[in-house]
């Protein structure tokens, strides 16, 4: 299993190098994010037991990156998001390596390309004021629901019942798409106000991690696996929000794969395995 993890991390690093080169070439701002940023700070590379790789970028840079990728068409790699892959179940993008497989859930089998990936998260602005923030959070949650188009498998009874009801009354996929587009416009309408705090909207946990307005103003280089990649200079503040005392290693029983793939292959797409 250790050799498999090393090989997986090697492919993810390969994708990150490609991503970084496109961003630097086109003056696109990004930062290492979450466990990847923690790995850079604490280990100067991958957290030894980490099985994914995350980056984040301001919404405007995120959209520019997608536009540039669509124009350049990088052979051997696939940029995947809800807009170009209707059955995709995430509100961010992934870059996947072709002719590889990394399947986390049964619902992914055959639904879309499932190659080894890195995650790319947009960072948005969140409004000031208690009522505006509450409405912003509710908008984000509905946006997540109409993106994933499924009842949360680990949710409590109330959450599962409520989301099931919303999906049933909006069962038409085209209708969900229109709702999703409208919700995203409401989420991103604050993007140009540089005085507002910043936030990643991908999970209920990240919605609680409100970052300062200048989070992405200053970008530095951090060493990661012997190379330099971009990171917000405010990494300490961000990591404390996500992990608390992040330099403290977790207990041994918590040092394991987080994604638990049910199928992994380094030479074939899932369809080729079939």
Secondary structure by P-SEA (a helix, b strand, c coil): caaaaaaaaaaaaaaaaaaaaaaaaabbbbbbcaaaaaaaaccccccccccbbbbbbcaaaaaaaaaaaaaacccccccccccccccccccbbbbbbccbbbbcccccccccccccbbbbbbbbbbbccaaaaaaaaaaaaaaaaaaaccccccccaaaaaaaaaaaaaaccaaaaaaaaaaaaaaaacccccccbbbbbcccccccccccccccccbbbbbbcccbbbbbbcaaaaaaaaccccccccccccccccccccccccccccccccc
